[in-house]
Amino acid sequence: MDATLRPLSLGEILDRTFQLYRSHFLMFAGISCFAAGLDLIWKLAQTTAVRAVQHRVGAVALGSVSAGFGLVSFIVYVIVSAVAMAAISRAVSAIYLGQPTGIAQAYREVKPHWFRYVRLAGSALFLSWGATILVSRVIFGIAVAMPGFNNAIGPAIAVGVLSLTFLAIVPFGIWMMLRYSVCIPASLFEDLGVRASLKRSVYLSKGGMQKLSIFVLILLVWVISAVITYAGLTPVFISVFRTAFSHGTPVVSLGMTIYTLTIQFIVASITIPLYAIGLTLFYYDARIRREGFDVEWLIQRSTPEAPPAPSLPPAESAGQA
């Protein structure tokens, strides 16, 4: 596919996202399956370790162990998803600009700077949601420390305060997330560092309509993810309800836990490409609208003897850098 570079509407970007995904499904799924598979292996190891110690330690110690594993699991997911998104963005760029690509080639081309993409994803997450999480915890702590918390309505008041806090500060987190949404494509294609990539993303995502369009993409991917997840986990819900009625407490067997993790692996493998493809196309669209990248690319293609544009290294040379 050698797509014509031109400004696109939201509908056209979504259409091209699904068209690219559908026509190269095995490649994109293969890229995301590798990353999601590493995350699955870690979660299986985590589940085995927690189950091995759950009857040997107290509830507090078990909670601490689970929280520690949960934090490491989140870090692992950020690492593998950041590298996978960079590889998918590289593959999208190659397809979009009529260059050869593949699963191994995409990963090979992002390998030299993989840690930069991980730090970039972590920085974007922290800047987007760090303040939101901190403020919500502080307000919840104040609510808990208030006189009368231990009476009958104290917990309900704390939950209400926390809910109102989230309604006020979650939109801020979403807005920040939209500002940094194209930081990985910016770093990948323009060879920028972490701070420069974040600033570049802020510039390219500037404007209410641009942020709204990216939000629609993220919301659409989230809905698809939720539908697949809940449909796949229906047997788990049925099993939990049955054990709750039979034994008085819900029980999740090891088999059901493994099944749940497998569903999560499938959902991640399916949805990560949609997210990465869409954001890459939004990156190109923003550059076309703001900087005339379509004209720059046409000039570059019409003069093959000229050196490649510094803002977009060819896929072949990127893997050798």
VENJO-V853342 format. One record per helix or strand of 3 or more residues. SS is the DSSP state (~ for helix, > for strand). FROM is the first residue (numbers start at 1). LEN is the number of residues. Records with the same first field share a line. If there is no record, write none. Layout:
SS: FROM-LEN + FROM-LEN
This chain:
~: 10-14 + 25-29 + 59-38 + 103-43 + 154-26 + 183-8 + 194-11 + 208-25 + 234-14 + 254-38 + 293-10 + 315-4
